[in-house]
Amino acid sequence: MGSVEDEIRAIYEEADAAVRAAGPRCDASGRCCRFREYGHTLFISQLEADVLLRDAPPYAKPVTDAGCPFQVEGLCTAREDRPLGCRVYFCDESYQETGQRISEHGLRQLKQLAERRELAWRYAPLHLFLNEAERPSHIPPAKTRIALPLLG
């Protein structure tokens, strides 16, 4: 059995492959990250929050439910570590049912992972996890971090 993070990333890879196979259209509108404006909420699990927050780019607190603080100038600055909901959500109307199935499958896998590893299951809006970021993580810190000078 690999690490918790390895298992989470395997779930993400499976979801990414299912989304690619479904081929939803992306209009690059940024609606996916502007939650309040478009009437949706991004819920994530504690497991996903731990992966996201371990290497998350800086963001201003408090975070509200209005949108994702990692969307900067229309681009995701946390793309590699983004949670399942971000990976699966597309505005394409013809994809909604498929996206829902992919999302539900991934969430079942995440919950089963938490149960197998005897980790508490918590599922809440993104902004709550971001505002509580000082909490301990189930995911250990990255072993190697290299500080690079800012250029510019």
C-alpha positions in Angstrom: 0.0 0.0 0.0 1.4 3.4 -1.0 1.0 6.6 0.9 -2.3 8.3 1.4 -1.2 11.0 -1.0 -0.3 8.3 -3.6 -3.7 6.8 -3.3 -5.4 10.2 -3.6 -3.4 11.0 -6.7 -4.4 7.6 -8.2 -8.1 8.5 -7.7 -7.4 11.9 -9.4 -5.7 10.2 -12.3 -8.7 7.9 -12.8 -11.1 10.8 -12.7 -8.8 12.8 -15.1 -8.9 9.8 -17.5 -12.7 9.5 -17.3 -13.1 13.2 -18.0 -10.7 13.0 -21.0 -12.7 10.1 -22.3 -16.0 12.0 -21.9 -14.5 15.0 -23.7 -16.4 17.9 -22.2 -16.1 21.2 -23.9 -14.3 23.9 -21.9 -15.1 27.5 -22.9 -12.3 28.8 -20.6 -14.8 31.3 -19.1 -13.5 30.9 -15.5 -17.1 30.3 -14.3 -15.9 27.1 -12.5 -13.9 29.3 -10.1 -16.4 32.1 -9.6 -18.7 30.1 -7.2 -21.2 32.7 -5.9 -21.6 34.4 -9.3 -22.6 31.2 -11.0 -24.5 29.6 -8.1 -22.3 26.7 -7.0 -20.1 25.7 -4.1 -16.9 23.7 -4.3 -17.0 21.0 -1.6 -13.9 19.0 -0.9 -12.8 16.3 1.6 -10.2 16.7 4.3 -8.0 14.4 2.3 -8.1 16.7 -0.7 -7.6 19.7 1.4 -4.4 18.2 2.9 -3.0 17.6 -0.6 -4.0 21.0 -1.9 -2.7 22.9 1.1 0.6 21.1 1.5 2.0 23.0 -1.5 -0.7 25.7 -2.1 0.4 29.0 -3.5 -0.1 31.9 -1.1 -3.6 33.3 -0.8 -5.3 36.1 1.2 -7.5 35.3 4.2 -10.2 35.2 5.0 -11.4 33.3 2.0 -15.1 33.6 1.2 -17.5 31.4 -0.7 -17.4 33.9 -3.6 -14.7 32.1 -5.6 -11.4 30.3 -5.6 -8.4 32.3 -4.4 -6.1 30.1 -6.7 -7.7 31.6 -9.8 -5.3 34.4 -10.9 -5.9 36.2 -14.1 -8.1 33.4 -15.3 -5.6 30.7 -14.6 -5.4 28.1 -11.8 -2.3 28.5 -9.7 -2.9 25.2 -7.9 -3.6 23.1 -10.9 -1.6 20.0 -10.1 -3.0 19.6 -6.6 -6.6 20.8 -7.4 -9.4 18.7 -5.8 -11.7 16.3 -7.5 -14.5 18.8 -8.0 -12.2 21.1 -10.0 -11.0 18.1 -12.1 -14.6 17.0 -13.0 -16.5 20.3 -13.2 -17.2 21.6 -16.7 -20.0 24.0 -17.9 -20.8 21.8 -21.0 -24.5 21.0 -20.6 -24.1 17.7 -22.5 -21.6 16.5 -19.9 -23.4 17.2 -16.7 -24.8 13.7 -16.1 -21.4 12.1 -17.0 -19.6 14.6 -14.8 -21.9 13.8 -11.9 -21.2 10.1 -12.2 -17.4 10.6 -12.4 -17.6 12.9 -9.3 -19.7 10.4 -7.3 -17.3 7.6 -8.1 -14.3 9.6 -7.1 -16.0 10.7 -3.8 -16.8 7.1 -3.0 -13.2 6.1 -3.6 -12.0 9.0 -1.3 -14.4 8.0 1.4 -13.3 4.4 1.2 -9.7 5.5 1.4 -10.4 7.4 4.6 -12.2 4.4 6.1 -9.4 2.0 5.1 -6.8 4.3 6.6 -9.0 5.1 9.7 -9.0 8.8 8.9 -11.8 11.1 9.9 -14.1 11.9 7.0 -14.9 15.6 6.6 -16.6 17.1 3.5 -17.0 20.9 3.5 -16.8 24.0 1.2 -13.3 24.9 0.0 -13.2 28.2 1.8 -13.6 26.6 5.2 -10.6 24.4 4.8 -8.5 27.4 3.4 -9.5 29.5 6.4 -8.5 26.7 8.8 -5.2 25.9 7.1 -3.2 25.8 10.3 -4.8 22.5 11.2 -2.6 19.4 11.1 -2.6 17.4 7.9 -3.0 13.7 7.2 -0.4 14.3 4.4 3.2 14.7 5.6 5.1 17.8 4.3 7.0 17.4 1.1 10.4 15.9 1.8 12.4 18.3 -0.3 11.6 21.9 -0.9 13.9 24.1 -2.9 13.6 27.9 -2.4 14.0 29.6 -5.7 14.7 33.4 -6.0 11.9 35.5 -7.4 12.9 36.9 -10.8 11.6 40.1 -12.2 
